[in-house]
Every structure is written in structure tokens, then in C-alpha cells.
Amino acid sequence: EEHTAEIVEGLRDCGVDLLDQSRTGLSSVKDWLSGSVQNGRLHFLLKTRERKEMWATQLAEHEKVREYLSAELERFRNKRRFRVLDLYRSSFDPHQEGNFDHHPPAHRYLFQAYA
């Protein structure tokens, strides 16, 4: 209860960039499916130079979105997902052993952050 706001803030800090990149990636896939794939069969048969250039441009944009999402996912896996543990770190600090002023949140918050 008293730690709920801290846990929510920790989750927000560690996941907001990943969620933004995921939203961008899903939007890119939706645009590709709604435009390129549905209209692509006819345009692929026409094989004009402009059409090929447009496909190459769209492919480069989708690759860039994929690279950004992949990089953000890697940052999340390596650094940001551990931010929710910051509230618990002081309880494992050997210099804070006798200090009862700081109580870490209940472990259920950690489980909820994991789930």
C-alpha cells in the first residue's frame, strides 16, 4: 500500500521506452499489412521502377523500426528490467544491517512486477 506508488513508478521507468518502441513496431506492421500486402500483389506484377523504389524505401523504414525495437528490447533485458529491484537493494546492503528505518516492500510487489 505504501510502496504501491514506488513500484508503479519503477515499472513505468523500466518499461515505458520498450512500450513506445513496441507501439511503433506494431503500427509499422499494421501499415505494412494494410497497405503493402493487400495492394502489393497487383503492384508486384506490374514491376515498375517507381514501385520497386517505393518497396525499397518501405523496406528500409521497416528495417529501421525493427532495429530500434531490437535495440530497446536489448536495453530492457540488460539494464532496465532490474530497476524494480532498486527498492529491495538496501535490505541486502551489509552496511544497513542494523538499520530498521527502511523496510523493503512486500515480496508480492516483486512478484506482480515479474508477472
C-alpha positions, 0 to 999 in steps of 0.5 A: 500500500505504501510502496504501491506508488514506488513500484508503479513508478519503477515499472513505468521507468523500466518499461515505458521506452520498450512500450513506445518502441513496441507501439511503433513496431506494431503500427509499422506492421499494421501499415505494412499489412494494410497497405503493402500486402493487400495492394502489393500483389497487383503492384508486384506484377506490374514491376515498375521502377517507381514501385520497386523504389517505393518497396525499397524505401518501405523496406528500409523504414521497416528495417529501421523500426525493427532495429530500434525495437531490437535495440530497446528490447536489448536495453530492457533485458540488460539494464532496465528490467532490474530497476524494480529491484532498486527498492529491495537493494538496501535490505541486502546492503551489509552496511544497513544491517542494523538499520530498521528505518527502511523496510523493503516492500512486500515480496508480492510487489516483486512478484506482480512486477515479474508477472 
